[in-house]
Amino acid sequence: MVSQEQRRRQLAREKYLRQQQRRTDARRRARIRNSVIASVLGVVVVLSVSVFLTKPFEDDGKKENANAEVTPSASPSKAPDPCEKPAAGKVKSETWKKEPAMSIDESAKYTMKLDTTCGEIDIALKASAAPHTVNSFNFLAGKGYFDHSKCHRLTNQGIYVLQCGDPQGTGMGGPGYTIPDENLKDKSLKGGVYPAGTVAMANQYNAQTKQGRNSGGSQFFLVYQDSQLPPDYTPFGTVSEAGMKVLKKIAAAGAQAPDPQTGNTAPNATVVINKATVTKS
């Protein structure tokens, strides 16, 4: 028969093991958020400072999550929601095993329109400078991949961006394939600054380890204020003047505190892409 003291010790041991498991899980989640733009400001502070943090390379190797990113923590603030309710519909969960075949005309002009709950954001795409990226967005938009998806992260410290492109809304999603880095010497990137209006790819690149090149997927960020960043993230579009007003409205509403599970600092505004369309002109 187990004595009362033995039982007490057994329960204490089980409690200790549960605590250790929770700590292990917490460390794993921290690693998931620990990669891309963390070296932007030269300092990595877990769960708070710097930039796009991504899932670790030692993951299960599945490309479904190859585009998993998180951005820097934002200062929580409260403001009225300036946006409308999302249109009826559900996000799609389809993924693909490889990058779509090139189908765009690199010499033509393309525009991506994000019809969001906060207003229309028109983006002039750089097809000739970033053909793989523009081709991928043309493909994904045509499949309705971005429709009804949330822009899951707003940052207002260090860098000033709205991050979108993950149908999961967690910062861990991707299309199942990756695309190469492009246009990293774009003339607009001067003095280590991504100027306001820039649309660029999130990725898994870690400047400290030099790992994670060519790891972009579907997640992208829209810069609403000049942001200090190294030229490691494919700039593939420019937001229109009217679109910038929409971004400023979203940014003015502030961001929520970091989600304890994902680290996301979600915008206070209800930013949902009702429909994304890429057109050739």
C-alpha positions in Angstrom: 0.0 0.0 0.0 1.2 3.5 -0.9 1.7 5.6 2.2 0.4 9.2 2.5 3.9 10.5 2.4 4.7 8.4 -0.7 1.5 9.6 -2.4 2.4 13.3 -1.5 5.9 12.8 -3.1 4.3 11.2 -6.2 1.9 14.1 -6.7 4.8 16.6 -6.2 6.8 14.7 -8.8 4.0 14.7 -11.3 3.4 18.5 -10.7 7.2 19.1 -11.3 7.1 17.1 -14.5 4.1 19.0 -15.8 5.9 22.3 -15.0 8.9 21.1 -16.9 6.8 20.1 -19.9 5.1 23.5 -19.9 8.5 25.2 -19.9 9.7 23.0 -22.7 6.6 23.9 -24.7 7.2 27.5 -23.9 10.8 27.3 -25.1 9.7 25.7 -28.3 7.1 28.4 -29.0 9.8 31.0 -28.3 12.0 29.3 -30.9 9.1 29.4 -33.4 9.1 33.1 -33.0 12.8 33.5 -33.2 14.4 34.1 -36.6 14.0 36.6 -39.3 14.4 40.3 -38.7 15.6 39.9 -35.1 19.0 41.4 -36.0 17.4 44.5 -37.6 18.2 46.7 -34.5 21.2 44.6 -33.6 19.5 43.2 -30.5 17.3 40.1 -30.0 14.9 40.3 -27.1 12.6 37.2 -27.0 8.9 38.0 -27.5 9.4 41.8 -27.7 12.0 43.8 -29.6 12.9 43.8 -33.2 11.2 42.3 -36.0 9.9 39.3 -38.0 10.5 36.3 -35.8 10.0 32.9 -37.4 9.7 29.2 -36.8 13.0 27.4 -36.3 14.8 25.6 -39.1 15.0 22.5 -37.0 11.2 22.0 -37.4 9.7 19.0 -39.1 10.9 20.1 -42.5 7.4 20.5 -44.0 7.2 23.4 -46.3 3.6 24.2 -45.4 5.0 26.4 -42.6 8.1 27.6 -44.5 6.6 31.1 -44.5 5.9 31.3 -40.8 6.7 34.8 -39.5 6.0 37.0 -36.6 6.8 40.7 -36.3 8.0 42.9 -33.4 5.9 43.5 -30.4 3.7 46.6 -30.5 2.7 49.0 -27.7 -0.8 48.0 -26.7 -3.4 50.8 -27.2 -7.1 51.3 -27.4 -8.9 53.1 -30.1 -12.3 52.8 -31.9 -12.3 50.2 -34.7 -12.3 52.3 -37.9 -13.2 49.3 -40.1 -16.3 47.5 -41.3 -17.3 44.0 -40.6 -15.8 41.3 -42.9 -17.7 40.1 -45.9 -19.2 36.6 -45.6 -16.9 33.8 -46.6 -14.2 31.5 -45.3 -10.5 31.4 -45.8 -9.1 28.5 -47.9 -6.7 26.0 -46.6 -5.3 24.7 -50.0 -1.5 24.5 -50.3 0.8 23.5 -53.2 4.0 21.5 -53.3 6.0 23.7 -55.6 6.2 27.2 -56.8 3.8 27.9 -59.7 5.2 28.0 -63.2 6.0 31.5 -64.6 2.9 32.9 -66.3 3.2 36.6 -66.1 4.6 39.0 -68.7 7.7 40.5 -67.0 7.6 43.5 -69.2 4.0 44.4 -68.4 2.5 46.4 -65.5 0.6 44.6 -62.8 -1.5 46.0 -59.9 -2.7 44.1 -56.8 -5.9 45.4 -55.2 -6.6 44.5 -51.6 -10.3 45.1 -50.9 -10.2 45.2 -47.1 -12.6 45.9 -44.4 -10.8 49.2 -43.9 -10.8 50.4 -47.5 -9.1 49.6 -50.8 -5.3 49.3 -50.9 -3.9 49.4 -54.4 -0.3 48.2 -54.9 1.8 48.8 -58.1 3.8 45.5 -58.5 7.4 45.3 -59.7 7.1 42.5 -62.2 10.4 43.0 -63.9 12.4 43.4 -60.7 10.7 40.6 -58.7 9.1 38.3 -61.3 8.9 35.2 -59.1 7.2 37.1 -56.3 4.7 38.8 -58.6 4.0 35.6 -60.4 3.3 33.9 -57.1 0.9 36.6 -55.9 -0.8 36.5 -59.3 -1.3 32.7 -58.8 -2.4 32.9 -55.2 -4.8 35.8 -55.7 -6.3 33.9 -58.7 -6.9 30.9 -56.4 -8.6 33.1 -53.8 -5.9 32.3 -51.3 -5.9 35.7 -49.6 -9.7 36.2 -49.6 -11.2 36.5 -46.1 -7.8 36.4 -44.4 -6.8 38.6 -41.5 -3.8 40.9 -41.4 -2.5 39.4 -38.2 0.2 41.8 -37.0 0.7 45.5 -36.6 4.0 46.8 -35.3 4.6 50.3 -34.0 8.1 50.1 -32.4 11.3 49.9 -34.3 9.6 49.2 -37.6 6.2 50.3 -38.7 4.4 47.6 -40.7 1.1 45.8 -41.2 1.7 42.1 -41.9 -0.7 40.0 -43.9 -0.8 37.0 -46.2 -1.4 34.1 -43.7 -4.9 32.5 -44.1 -4.4 30.9 -40.7 -4.1 34.4 -39.1 -1.4 33.1 -36.7 1.8 34.1 -38.5 2.6 30.4 -39.0 0.9 29.8 -42.4 2.2 29.6 -45.9 1.3 28.3 -49.4 3.3 25.1 -49.1 6.2 26.3 -51.3 8.8 29.0 -51.1 10.1 31.6 -53.6 13.5 33.1 -54.1 14.6 36.5 -52.7 14.6 39.1 -55.3 15.3 42.8 -55.9 17.3 43.2 -52.7 19.3 46.1 -54.3 16.2 48.1 -55.2 17.1 51.7 -55.6 14.3 52.7 -53.1 16.2 50.9 -50.3 18.6 53.6 -49.2 20.4 53.9 -45.9 19.0 50.7 -44.5 15.5 52.1 -44.7 12.3 50.5 -46.3 10.4 53.7 -47.1 6.7 54.2 -46.3 4.6 52.6 -49.0 6.9 49.7 -49.6 5.4 46.2 -49.9 7.9 43.5 -49.2 8.1 39.7 -48.4 8.4 38.3 -44.9 10.8 35.4 -44.8 12.9 33.2 -42.5 16.3 34.8 -43.1 18.4 35.1 -40.0 21.2 37.6 -40.4 23.1 36.2 -37.5 23.3 32.6 -38.7 23.1 33.5 -42.4 20.4 30.9 -42.8 17.0 31.1 -44.4 17.6 32.7 -47.8 14.9 32.1 -50.5 12.3 31.2 -47.9 9.4 33.6 -48.8 6.0 32.2 -49.1 2.7 34.2 -48.9 3.2 36.5 -46.0 4.1 40.1 -46.8 4.3 43.4 -45.0 3.1 46.9 -45.9 5.3 49.8 -44.5 3.2 52.7 -43.3 6.2 54.7 -42.0 9.8 54.7 -42.9 11.4 51.6 -41.2 15.0 50.8 -40.5 15.6 47.4 -42.0 18.5 45.6 -43.7 17.9 44.8 -47.4 16.9 41.2 -46.8 13.2 41.3 -47.7 12.1 41.3 -51.3 10.5 44.7 -52.1 7.9 43.9 -54.8 5.3 46.7 -54.7 4.4 50.2 -53.8 1.2 51.3 -52.1 -0.9 54.1 -53.8 -1.5 57.4 -52.1 -5.1 56.4 -51.4 -3.9 53.1 -50.0 -1.5 54.9 -47.7 -4.4 56.7 -46.1 -6.0 53.4 -45.4 -2.8 52.1 -43.8 -2.4 55.2 -41.7 -6.0 54.7 -40.5 -5.2 51.2 -39.5 -2.0 52.2 -37.7 -3.7 55.0 -35.8 -6.1 52.5 -34.2 -3.1 50.9 -32.5 -2.2 47.3 -31.7 -3.1 44.7 -29.1 -0.8 43.2 -26.5 1.2 40.2 -27.8 -0.8 37.0 -28.0 0.6 34.6 -25.4 0.5 31.7 -27.8 1.7 33.2 -31.1 3.4 36.5 -30.1 1.2 38.3 -32.6 0.5 42.0 -31.9 -2.8 42.1 -33.8 -4.1 45.4 -35.0 -7.0 46.9 -33.0 -8.7 47.5 -36.3 -10.5 44.6 -37.9 -8.3 44.3 -41.0 -9.6 41.5 -43.2 -8.8 41.1 -46.9 -12.2 40.5 -48.3 -10.7 39.9 -51.8 -7.3 40.2 -53.4 -7.0 40.7 -57.1 -4.0 41.0 -59.4 -4.6 42.7 -62.8 -2.4 43.3 -65.8 -2.5 46.7 -67.4 
